[in-house]
Amino acid sequence: MTPHDTAPCDTETPSYSVAVLPALSRVDAADWDACAGPENPFVSHAFLSALEDSGSVGPGTGWRPQHLLIRDGQGRPLAVAPLYLKSHSYGEYVFDWSWANAWHQAGGQYYPKLQGAVPFTPVTGPRLLVRPDAPDPESLRRALLVAMVELADQIGLSSVHITFPTEGETDLGQDMGFLRRQGQQYHWENPGYRDFQDFLDTLASRKRKAIRKERDKANTQGVTLRVLTGGDLRMRHWDAFFRFYRTTADRKWGQPYLTRGFFHLLGERLADRVVLVLGTEDATGRDVCGALNLWGGDALYGRNWGCVDDFRFLHFEACYYRAMDVAIDRGLRWVEAGAQGEHKVQRGYLPRATHSLHWITDPGFREAVARFVEHERMMVDQDMATLAAFGPYRRGERPGPES
């Protein structure tokens, strides 16, 4: 199978050329950001280069940059795409371990594969980045998809995967022959609440009382939470948060993906986009927990949580309720709390569909994966509807699951 409207990779046409970049440093930050736009911080040059410059991505990590760059005939960048050659499936949050095992059992080699993604970041956002003033943006997005497939063919790879693209990009990829996969996350919607009490007033009485009780207990156990952003953030705050992050990573999966240097660079390059909820123990003055968020456009994105001790309900307060407070205060429409954790539903975070795109080179294996993702989609839809039905809102106050 070959996508239509093809354009070659690493070759020139009368209108543009496509190149593969082994590092983000090969493209000027202003040129990349002209394509990425200002809305989503995770596709910015600052965020992606912090991953590379800190060693979180690159040699020895299983994430080898292979970013795509399309230039016009005068050499002006028109479109880019964050792309990586992956030697494993860690840090993606769209799980394909069963696909890899099946491929290997059939005698094939699943890795390496191409991954269009923001590493370690399960946040929906643009993956096919085109300058807003570029001629025919749709053709350029198609060209990026074609270039990914042609690069995979040139290297002899098993597959191409694009995780957490926008719905429009997903529709485009499906139209070009990529397999469409659906997942779900838990997001909280702010229709314009005046304050947290305004949100509570939309809940069933029992749920409202439960949340009040949780917040009271979380805030009366000797830990004071502060919200830090921009110039309030200091090196010591990042050192403390890395300690929390590392402690939690050791408990959950054994090895942290992100280095200490990444958090320092994040503070240097994107401090105004960072919202850090930091918990300090009153009796000792010791920082004991933190919840890291970034904001962009109309959303606050919850990213990482860490804690060095056990405190009741502090996770819910720092990660969910304080994020809702920030969103209300800033007039943001969404708080994205990520995947997993059905407990989020009872706190107002309802299921919302996410998407990914997959190009499988082997026809037989592609057919098997296509059957799998279609069956999985029906199961996800059913699960989302069931979860939304048990949400905390009074009947008629909130809509059902969103696509």
C-alpha positions in Angstrom: 0.0 0.0 0.0 1.3 3.4 -0.9 -0.1 6.8 0.2 -1.4 9.0 -2.5 -0.2 12.5 -3.3 3.3 11.4 -2.6 6.4 13.5 -2.3 9.9 12.1 -1.9 11.9 12.2 1.3 15.4 13.9 1.2 14.9 14.9 -2.4 13.8 18.0 -4.2 10.7 18.9 -6.2 10.1 22.2 -8.1 8.2 23.5 -5.0 10.0 22.2 -2.0 12.6 19.8 -0.5 12.3 17.4 2.4 15.2 16.8 4.8 15.8 14.5 7.9 17.4 16.3 10.8 19.5 14.2 13.4 19.1 16.9 16.0 16.8 19.9 16.7 19.9 22.1 16.8 20.0 21.7 13.0 17.0 24.1 12.6 16.7 27.6 13.9 14.4 27.9 16.9 12.4 30.8 15.2 11.9 28.7 12.1 10.7 25.7 14.0 8.4 27.8 16.2 7.0 29.6 13.1 5.6 26.2 12.1 4.8 24.9 15.6 2.8 28.0 16.6 2.4 29.4 20.1 -0.5 27.3 21.4 1.0 24.0 22.5 4.2 24.2 24.5 5.2 20.6 24.0 5.9 21.0 20.3 7.9 24.2 20.8 11.6 24.3 20.0 12.3 25.1 23.7 10.6 22.0 25.0 11.9 19.5 22.4 15.4 20.9 22.5 15.4 20.7 26.3 14.8 16.9 26.0 17.8 16.6 23.6 20.2 19.0 25.3 19.6 17.3 28.7 20.3 13.8 27.4 16.7 12.7 28.1 16.5 12.0 24.3 19.3 11.0 22.1 22.2 8.5 22.3 21.6 5.7 24.7 18.0 6.5 25.3 16.3 4.6 22.4 15.0 7.9 21.1 17.1 8.9 18.0 15.9 12.2 16.5 14.9 12.1 12.8 12.9 15.3 12.6 11.4 16.2 9.2 11.9 19.7 7.6 10.2 20.9 4.4 11.7 24.0 2.7 10.4 25.9 -0.3 12.5 26.7 -3.3 14.1 29.6 -1.6 15.1 27.6 1.5 12.4 29.0 3.8 11.1 26.4 6.3 7.4 25.6 5.6 6.7 22.6 7.7 8.3 20.4 10.4 7.5 17.2 12.3 9.1 15.8 15.5 10.1 12.3 14.6 12.3 9.6 16.3 13.8 6.3 15.5 12.8 4.1 18.4 14.5 0.9 19.6 11.8 0.2 22.2 8.2 1.2 23.1 8.9 3.0 26.4 7.7 6.6 27.1 4.9 6.5 24.4 1.7 5.8 26.4 0.1 4.2 23.4 1.0 0.6 24.1 2.1 -1.7 21.2 3.9 -4.3 23.2 1.5 -7.0 22.0 2.1 -6.0 18.4 5.9 -6.2 18.9 5.6 -9.6 20.5 3.4 -10.9 17.6 5.8 -9.6 15.0 8.8 -11.2 16.7 7.0 -14.5 17.1 6.3 -14.5 13.4 10.0 -14.1 12.7 10.0 -10.3 12.0 11.9 -7.4 13.5 9.6 -4.8 15.0 12.3 -2.5 16.3 13.5 0.0 15.3 10.4 1.9 14.3 9.6 5.5 13.5 7.7 7.5 16.1 6.1 10.9 15.5 5.6 12.1 19.0 6.6 14.4 21.9 8.7 12.0 24.0 7.3 11.1 27.5 4.3 13.4 26.9 0.8 11.9 26.4 -0.8 15.2 25.4 -2.9 15.7 22.3 -1.4 18.4 20.0 -0.2 19.1 16.5 2.3 16.7 15.1 2.3 17.9 11.5 3.5 21.5 12.0 3.0 23.9 9.1 3.6 27.7 8.9 0.2 29.5 8.9 1.2 31.6 5.9 2.5 28.6 3.9 0.8 27.9 0.6 -1.5 24.9 0.6 -1.0 23.7 4.3 -3.0 20.5 3.6 -0.6 19.4 0.9 2.3 20.0 3.3 0.8 17.9 6.0 0.3 15.1 3.5 3.9 15.5 2.4 5.1 15.1 6.0 3.1 11.8 6.3 4.4 10.6 3.0 8.0 11.4 4.0 7.6 9.4 7.2 6.5 6.3 5.2 9.2 6.7 2.6 11.8 7.1 5.3 10.6 3.9 6.9 10.8 2.2 3.5 14.3 3.4 2.8 15.6 2.2 6.2 13.6 -1.0 6.1 11.5 -0.4 9.2 8.4 -2.3 10.4 6.2 0.6 11.1 5.5 4.3 11.6 3.5 5.5 14.6 2.1 9.0 15.4 0.8 9.4 18.9 -1.6 12.0 20.3 -2.2 13.9 17.0 -5.1 16.3 16.7 -8.4 14.9 15.4 -7.9 16.7 12.1 -4.5 15.2 11.6 -5.9 11.8 12.5 -8.6 12.2 9.9 -6.0 13.1 7.3 -3.8 10.2 8.2 -6.7 7.8 8.0 -7.6 9.1 4.6 -4.1 8.4 3.5 -4.1 4.8 4.6 -2.8 5.0 8.2 -4.6 2.8 10.7 -6.6 4.9 13.3 -6.4 3.9 16.9 -8.5 5.3 19.7 -7.7 5.7 23.4 -9.0 7.8 26.3 -7.9 10.2 28.9 -9.5 12.1 31.7 -10.1 15.8 31.2 -11.9 18.5 33.2 -13.9 21.1 31.4 -14.4 24.6 32.7 -17.4 26.2 31.0 -16.7 29.5 32.8 -16.9 28.8 36.5 -16.6 31.9 38.7 -14.8 29.9 41.4 -14.4 26.3 42.8 -17.7 26.5 44.6 -19.4 27.3 41.3 -18.1 23.9 40.0 -19.2 22.1 43.2 -22.7 23.4 42.8 -23.0 21.3 39.6 -22.4 18.1 41.5 -24.7 15.7 43.2 -24.8 16.4 46.9 -22.9 13.3 48.0 -20.1 13.9 45.5 -19.9 17.6 46.5 -19.5 16.6 50.2 -16.9 14.0 49.4 -14.7 16.5 47.5 -15.0 19.1 50.3 -13.9 16.5 52.8 -10.9 15.5 50.7 -9.8 19.1 50.3 -10.2 19.8 54.0 -8.1 16.8 55.0 -5.4 17.5 52.4 -5.0 21.0 53.6 -5.0 20.3 57.4 -2.1 17.8 57.7 0.8 20.2 58.0 1.7 20.7 54.4 1.3 24.1 52.7 0.8 24.1 48.9 2.0 27.0 46.8 1.6 27.6 43.0 4.8 28.8 41.4 5.3 30.1 37.8 7.6 32.3 35.8 10.1 34.3 37.9 8.9 32.6 41.2 10.7 29.4 40.1 14.2 28.9 41.4 16.9 26.3 40.8 16.2 24.8 44.3 12.6 24.2 43.3 13.6 22.2 40.3 16.1 20.2 42.4 13.3 19.4 44.8 10.9 18.5 42.1 13.5 16.2 40.5 13.8 14.4 43.8 10.0 13.9 44.0 10.0 12.8 40.3 12.8 10.3 40.9 11.2 8.9 44.0 7.9 8.3 42.2 9.7 6.8 39.1 11.6 4.4 41.3 8.3 3.2 42.8 6.4 2.8 39.5 8.7 1.8 36.7 12.2 1.7 38.1 14.1 4.2 36.0 13.2 7.8 35.3 13.0 9.0 31.7 13.8 12.6 32.4 17.2 13.9 33.7 17.8 16.6 36.3 19.1 18.8 33.5 15.8 18.6 31.6 14.0 20.3 34.5 16.6 23.0 34.8 16.4 23.7 31.1 12.6 23.7 31.3 12.9 26.4 34.0 15.2 28.4 31.9 13.4 28.2 28.6 9.7 27.8 29.4 9.2 29.2 33.0 6.3 31.3 31.9 4.5 28.2 30.7 5.2 26.2 33.9 2.7 25.9 36.8 4.4 24.1 39.6 2.3 23.2 42.7 4.9 22.7 45.5 4.1 21.3 48.9 6.2 22.3 51.9 6.0 20.6 55.3 5.2 23.3 57.9 7.1 21.8 60.8 10.4 21.4 59.0 10.3 23.7 56.0 11.1 20.7 53.9 9.6 20.5 50.4 7.9 17.2 50.2 5.8 17.0 47.0 5.1 18.7 43.7 2.8 18.6 40.7 4.2 19.9 37.4 1.8 21.4 34.8 2.3 23.4 31.6 -0.3 25.6 30.1 -0.9 26.7 26.5 -3.9 27.9 24.5 -7.0 27.1 26.5 -5.6 24.2 28.5 -3.6 23.3 31.6 -1.7 20.1 31.1 -0.9 18.0 34.2 2.5 16.3 33.6 4.3 14.8 36.5 3.7 14.2 40.2 6.1 13.2 42.9 6.1 12.9 46.7 8.8 11.7 49.2 6.3 10.8 52.0 2.8 9.5 52.3 0.1 12.1 52.9 -3.6 11.4 52.6 -5.4 13.1 49.7 -2.4 15.3 48.9 -2.1 13.9 45.4 -5.8 14.7 44.6 -5.4 18.2 46.0 -2.1 19.1 44.2 -2.8 17.4 40.9 -6.5 17.8 40.4 -8.1 20.5 42.6 -5.3 23.0 42.5 -5.1 22.6 38.7 -8.9 23.3 38.5 -8.3 26.4 40.7 -5.6 27.6 38.3 -7.8 27.0 35.2 -10.7 28.9 36.8 -8.5 31.8 37.7 -6.9 32.0 34.3 -10.1 31.3 32.3 -8.8 28.1 30.8 -11.3 25.7 29.4 -9.6 22.4 30.0 -7.4 20.6 32.5 -5.9 17.5 31.1 -5.0 15.0 33.8 -3.8 12.2 31.4 -4.6 8.6 31.1 -5.4 5.9 33.7 -7.1 6.3 37.0 -10.8 5.9 37.1 -10.8 7.7 40.4 -10.5 10.9 38.4 -14.1 10.6 37.2 -15.5 11.1 40.7 -13.5 14.3 40.8 -15.0 15.8 37.7 -12.5 14.6 35.1 -14.6 12.8 32.4 -13.3 10.5 29.7 -12.3 12.1 26.4 -11.1 10.3 23.3 -7.5 10.4 22.1 -6.1 9.2 18.8 -3.0 7.7 17.2 -2.0 6.7 13.7 -0.1 3.6 12.6 1.5 2.6 9.3 2.3 -1.2 9.2 4.5 -2.2 6.3 3.7 -5.9 6.2 0.3 -6.4 4.5 -0.7 -9.5 6.6 0.3 -8.0 9.9 -1.4 -4.7 8.9 -4.6 -6.6 8.4 -4.4 -8.2 11.9 -3.6 -4.9 13.5 -6.6 -3.3 11.7 -8.9 -5.9 13.2 -7.4 -5.3 16.6 -7.8 -1.5 16.6 -11.4 -1.7 15.4 -12.4 -4.1 18.2 -10.5 -2.0 20.7 -12.3 1.2 19.5 -15.7 -0.4 20.3 -14.5 -1.4 23.7 -13.1 2.1 24.4 -16.3 3.7 23.3 -18.3 1.5 25.6 -15.9 2.1 28.5 -16.1 5.9 28.1 -19.9 5.9 28.0 -20.0 3.7 31.2 -17.5 5.9 33.1 -19.3 9.1 32.1 -22.6 7.7 33.3 -21.1 7.4 36.8 -19.7 10.9 36.9 -20.3 13.2 39.8 -22.5 15.8 38.0 -26.2 16.2 38.6 -28.2 14.9 35.7 -28.2 17.4 32.8 -25.3 19.4 34.1 -22.5 17.8 32.0 -22.4 16.1 28.6 -21.3 12.6 28.0 -17.9 11.4 26.7 -16.4 13.6 24.0 -14.7 12.5 20.8 
